[in-house]
């Protein structure tokens, strides 16, 4: 009877609260997935979240600007008022190649902007504005605003790459061809867009090269998953 009751308690689900911490990056909108039940939620602007779990469940925390984290739920977690999850910001420089399907029709040859003028993404325009004058450049360097804006550029580029890979392959390609577990597909996609060569193949719409590179990336990612067990 005692043994049966002990095992029964492990199957009891409970909603727990938690908070994600990262000193230099945004913790709003972090995806939290319960690998056991596939229940998902996202963090708020302060990194706060709540999710239903039971002892032994594994939570996966992921975001385009943060390194993914896995956490196995313990009895102590279930009995805590709130759990704390520390994540690390990603610092990845990606080479961006702009592909224009209508290359012959541009703002330059239409006379809208001068020929040779640099084009900026919204995040890049913020960096340019923050560093355009010597006084602003000095003040923003002291305040750290320029560094923060440059990080926004990297996150913006990574988000665009992530959206591209989401539509590149069907789910069964990951599970059947690459042998990636279904619950780890999102994490694998984030791992892929961190690779400079793969990012270049996405930006140039070279699906053949993407398929070639993703096979080796899958092998590396499966090794990482195996080492985490």
N, C-alpha and C positions, 0 to 999 in steps of 0.2 A: 504493500500500500504506500509506504513512504517513497519508494523508488518511482512508482507511477505518478505520484503527486509532483515529485521533483521534475520529472520530464515534462509534465503537463504545464508547469509554470513557464517553461522556455517557449511554449507556443502561444503565450498570451501577448497580444498586440497592445501597444500603448502609443499615444501621441506624445512625442517629445519636442522640446524647444531647443534651439541652438543659435549660435551666432558665429559668423565667419569674419576672420580678421586678416587684413593685409595692409601694411603701413603705407605703401606707395601707390596702390591701385584701387580702382572702383570695385566694391563688393556687391553692388546691386545687380540683380538678374543672374546670379550664379545658379546653374542648373543642379538640382539635387535629385538623384535617382536611387530608389531602393532596388538593388539588383535582384533581390529575392521576389518581391511582389510587383516590380516595375511601376510602383507608385512614384510620381514625380512632383516636385514643387520648385519654386524659385525664391531666392532671398530678396528682402526689401532693400531700401536705400541704406540701411544701417547694417546690412548683412544678416538680419534676423530671419529665421525660418522655423517652420514646424512640420513634422512628418510622422506618419504612423509606422512604427517598427516593432520588432521583437528581438530578443536576444539572439545573436548570431547573424542577423541581417547585415549586409554590407552596403553602405551608402557611398555613392560616387559623386564627387563635387567637380564640376567642370565649367569653364568659361573661356572665351576666346583670348582673354588677356591674362589668364592665370594657369599655372601648372595644375593638372588634374590631381585630385587626392581621393584615396579610398579609406574608409573607416568602418571597422567591424564593431557593431553595437554590443556592449557588455552589460552585465547586471548593474554595474556602477553607473553607466550612462542612463539606464532606465530609471534609476533611483535619484538621479541628479535633477536639480531644478532646471538647469540648462547646460548643454554641452558646448565646448569651444572648439572651433575648427580653424587651424591656421593654414593659409594658402600662400603661395609665392607668385609674384608677378613675373610674367614672361618678358624677356628682353630679346626680341628677335628682329633683326634687320632683314627685310625682304626686298629683293629687286623687283620693281614693278615695270612691266612691259605693257603699254597701252595699245590695245588692238582695236582698230576702227574698221568695221566692215565696209563703210562708205568712205574709203580713204580719199576719194577724189572730191568729196564735198566737205569742206572744212570752213571754220570761221575765218581762217586766214585768207583762202582764195575767194571767199565771198566779200572780203574787205571789212569784216566786222572788227577784227583785231589785227594789229601789225604782224607781219610775217616774223617768225622766230621767237615770238613772245612765249615765255614759260607758262604752262597751264598748271593750276594748283587744284588739289582736292580741297573740300571744306576745311579739313584739319590742317592741311599744309598752308592754307591762306592765313589761319590763326598764327602759325609759326612765323610766316613772313611778316605779318603785322607786328608781332611781338619783337621782331629783331630788325625792323626796317630803319630805325634811327639809332644813333649812338646812345642817346639818353635812355630811350625805351629799352634798348638792348642791355644796358648796364643795370637798370632797375629790375628788369625781368629776370636777368641772370641771378641777381641777389635774392630775389623772392622765390626763385625756383620755378617760375611760371613757364619759362621757355622749355625746360626739361619735361614738364608735365604735358605741354602741348605736343612736343615731339613724340612722346609716348602715345598720345591720342592718334597721331598719324599711323604709327605701327599697328595699333589696335584696329583702326579703320581699314587698313590694307588687309589685315588678317581676317576681318569679318567678311570682306568681299571674296577672299579666297575660299572661306568656309562655305559661303552660299554657293559658289561654283562647284565645289566637290560634292555638295549635297545632291545636286541634280546630275552628276556625271555617271554614277553607277547605281543600279538597283540594289536593294538590301541583300537579295540572294547571291549577288556577286561577292559580297563581303563574306557571307557565311559559308557558301558552298565552294567558291573558287579560292578565296584567300584564307578560309578557316578562322575568320574572326568571329568570336561569340557575338550574338545579336546585341547583348547588353553592353558590349564594349565598342560598338561601331562608332558612336559619337566621339569617344575618346581617341579612337584610331584616326578619325578624320582630322581632329585637332593635331595629332602627332604628324600627320602627312603634310599639312599646310605649313608646319614649322621647317620642313625641308626645302632649302633654297631651289634645288633643281626641280623638285616636284611643283613648287609654286610657279616657277617659270613655265613649266609645261601647261599649267592651268591657264595662266595669263595669255599664252600664245595659242590656246585651244588645240594643243597637240595631244589628242586623246591616245594615240599610239604610244607616245613617249610616257604619258601618264600611266598607262596600263603596264608598261615595262618597269617603271620606277616603283609603282605601288606594290608590286610583288615582293621586292626586296624590303620595302618598308614594313610590309605585313610580317615578314619573317623576323625582323628586328622587334616589332611590337609584341609579337607572340612570346618572344624571349623575355621581354620586360614583364609581361603578365605572368609568365611561369616563375620568374624570380620573386614576384610579390606574394606568391602563395605561401 
